[in-house]
Amino acid sequence: MDPRQMDPEHRKILNKYLGEIEARLEGVPFPARKEFTAEIRSHLVEKWERSGEKTSESLLQIINDFGDPQEIAQDYLAKASLEARPQVRTLPPG
């Protein structure tokens, strides 16, 4: 389902959650933030559709199970930090 086709109440719930994650990624370039939150949106909507219960309660449960926005942002920032580090190649003793 395209999130734009969601009921306005459900879209509002999802957008609020994603906005909380995005707000904690302030230092991340805009395109990377948008890509990350789009991936989360897609994952959550897909999981919600498969649940068979397209209710606010089921969406909130899926969001709750996915995780705290602060923790998700911290995990993303930690991963991005590791990927940004220069790779140091160690040579075998010789």
Sequence and secondary structure as in RCSB ss.txt:
>XXXX:A:sequence
MDPRQMDPEHRKILNKYLGEIEARLEGVPFPARKEFTAEIRSHLVEKWERSGEKTSESLLQIINDFGDPQEIAQD
YLAKASLEARPQVRTLPPG
>XXXX:A:secstr
  GGGS HHHHHHHHHHHHHHHHTTTTS HHHHHHHHHHHHHHHHHHHHHHS  SHHHHHHHHHHH  HHHHHHH
HHHHHHHHHS         
